[in-house]
Amino acid sequence: MVNMSVTELKKRHMAANQTVNTLRERLKQKRLHLLDADVAGYASSQGKTPVSFGPTDLVCCRILQGHTGKVDIFCPCASLPTH
């Protein structure tokens, strides 16, 4: 085991705290950047119609998984079956 003085331990602790705080701040900035992505605005700027969902569009959808592991998405309101 390496013997360190209390002063050295305090210095290392302060450096580690600064590193963690810097990484935390970078993560916050990255999250804010990702939240700022406006998909509907981008679609409009490209001349596309943004996708929109009504309040009941996805309420009736269920994901069904049988004993075989096959996953089906069951939407009785949808006109076309999806899987």
C-alpha atoms as a printed R data frame, in Angstrom:
   type eleno elety resid chain resno       x       y       z
1  ATOM     1    CA   MET     A     1   0.000   0.000   0.000
2  ATOM     2    CA   VAL     A     2   1.253   3.461  -0.876
3  ATOM     3    CA   ASN     A     3   1.654   5.853   2.027
4  ATOM     4    CA   MET     A     4   0.324   9.326   1.253
5  ATOM     5    CA   SER     A     5   0.100  12.383   3.362
6  ATOM     6    CA   VAL     A     6  -3.246  13.944   4.189
7  ATOM     7    CA   THR     A     7  -2.297  16.916   2.042
8  ATOM     8    CA   GLU     A     8  -1.620  14.684  -0.964
9  ATOM     9    CA   LEU     A     9  -4.909  12.842  -0.454
10 ATOM    10    CA   LYS     A    10  -6.769  16.163  -0.296
11 ATOM    11    CA   LYS     A    11  -5.118  17.305  -3.530
12 ATOM    12    CA   ARG     A    12  -6.060  14.088  -5.299
13 ATOM    13    CA   HIS     A    13  -9.584  14.301  -3.938
14 ATOM    14    CA   MET     A    14  -9.953  17.869  -5.211
15 ATOM    15    CA   ALA     A    15  -8.617  16.854  -8.635
16 ATOM    16    CA   ALA     A    16 -11.023  13.900  -8.788
17 ATOM    17    CA   ASN     A    17 -13.937  16.163  -7.806
18 ATOM    18    CA   GLN     A    18 -13.000  18.621 -10.530
19 ATOM    19    CA   THR     A    19 -12.870  15.821 -13.104
20 ATOM    20    CA   VAL     A    20 -16.287  14.533 -12.039
21 ATOM    21    CA   ASN     A    21 -17.768  18.038 -12.110
22 ATOM    22    CA   THR     A    22 -16.346  18.663 -15.589
23 ATOM    23    CA   LEU     A    23 -17.766  15.383 -16.889
24 ATOM    24    CA   ARG     A    24 -21.117  16.114 -15.243
25 ATOM    25    CA   GLU     A    25 -21.259  19.539 -16.910
26 ATOM    26    CA   ARG     A    26 -20.387  18.050 -20.316
27 ATOM    27    CA   LEU     A    27 -23.156  15.476 -19.885
28 ATOM    28    CA   LYS     A    28 -25.646  18.225 -18.981
29 ATOM    29    CA   GLN     A    29 -24.678  20.193 -22.084
30 ATOM    30    CA   LYS     A    30 -25.002  17.107 -24.285
31 ATOM    31    CA   ARG     A    31 -28.463  16.355 -22.867
32 ATOM    32    CA   LEU     A    32 -29.575  19.947 -23.421
33 ATOM    33    CA   HIS     A    33 -28.314  19.763 -26.998
34 ATOM    34    CA   LEU     A    34 -30.271  16.558 -27.598
35 ATOM    35    CA   LEU     A    35 -33.433  18.028 -26.062
36 ATOM    36    CA   ASP     A    36 -33.099  20.991 -28.371
37 ATOM    37    CA   ALA     A    37 -33.607  18.801 -31.458
38 ATOM    38    CA   ASP     A    38 -36.893  19.926 -33.008
39 ATOM    39    CA   VAL     A    39 -37.946  17.129 -35.332
40 ATOM    40    CA   ALA     A    40 -41.191  18.803 -36.407
41 ATOM    41    CA   GLY     A    41 -39.365  22.057 -37.204
42 ATOM    42    CA   TYR     A    42 -36.720  20.208 -39.175
43 ATOM    43    CA   ALA     A    43 -39.357  18.304 -41.156
44 ATOM    44    CA   SER     A    44 -41.164  21.553 -41.976
45 ATOM    45    CA   SER     A    45 -37.927  23.201 -43.083
46 ATOM    46    CA   GLN     A    46 -37.362  20.291 -45.481
47 ATOM    47    CA   GLY     A    47 -40.842  20.670 -46.958
48 ATOM    48    CA   LYS     A    48 -42.108  17.517 -45.265
49 ATOM    49    CA   THR     A    49 -45.191  17.070 -43.136
50 ATOM    50    CA   PRO     A    50 -44.228  16.116 -39.587
51 ATOM    51    CA   VAL     A    51 -45.718  12.952 -38.164
52 ATOM    52    CA   SER     A    52 -48.409  13.606 -35.602
53 ATOM    53    CA   PHE     A    53 -50.364  11.332 -33.327
54 ATOM    54    CA   GLY     A    54 -53.793  11.905 -31.878
55 ATOM    55    CA   PRO     A    55 -54.539  11.235 -28.207
56 ATOM    56    CA   THR     A    56 -55.943   7.764 -28.952
57 ATOM    57    CA   ASP     A    57 -53.683   6.661 -31.834
58 ATOM    58    CA   LEU     A    58 -51.347   4.524 -29.749
59 ATOM    59    CA   VAL     A    59 -53.567   3.744 -26.768
60 ATOM    60    CA   CYS     A    60 -54.943   0.515 -28.190
61 ATOM    61    CA   CYS     A    61 -51.617  -0.945 -29.338
62 ATOM    62    CA   ARG     A    62 -50.268  -3.892 -27.397
63 ATOM    63    CA   ILE     A    63 -47.062  -5.842 -27.782
64 ATOM    64    CA   LEU     A    64 -47.728  -9.542 -27.587
65 ATOM    65    CA   GLN     A    65 -44.976 -12.064 -27.025
66 ATOM    66    CA   GLY     A    66 -45.787 -15.731 -27.116
67 ATOM    67    CA   HIS     A    67 -43.878 -18.668 -25.708
68 ATOM    68    CA   THR     A    68 -41.898 -18.927 -28.958
69 ATOM    69    CA   GLY     A    69 -40.441 -15.461 -28.428
70 ATOM    70    CA   LYS     A    70 -42.143 -14.040 -31.509
71 ATOM    71    CA   VAL     A    71 -43.216 -10.443 -30.942
72 ATOM    72    CA   ASP     A    72 -46.366  -9.086 -32.583
73 ATOM    73    CA   ILE     A    73 -47.683  -5.561 -32.319
74 ATOM    74    CA   PHE     A    74 -51.446  -5.739 -32.101
75 ATOM    75    CA   CYS     A    75 -53.371  -2.567 -32.970
76 ATOM    76    CA   PRO     A    76 -57.075  -3.244 -33.436
77 ATOM    77    CA   CYS     A    77 -57.601   0.395 -34.480
78 ATOM    78    CA   ALA     A    78 -55.057   0.215 -37.291
79 ATOM    79    CA   SER     A    79 -56.220  -0.543 -40.792
80 ATOM    80    CA   LEU     A    80 -53.156  -2.681 -41.608
81 ATOM    81    CA   PRO     A    81 -51.708  -5.362 -39.336
82 ATOM    82    CA   THR     A    82 -48.139  -4.698 -38.243
83 ATOM    83    CA   HIS     A    83 -45.484  -7.134 -37.130
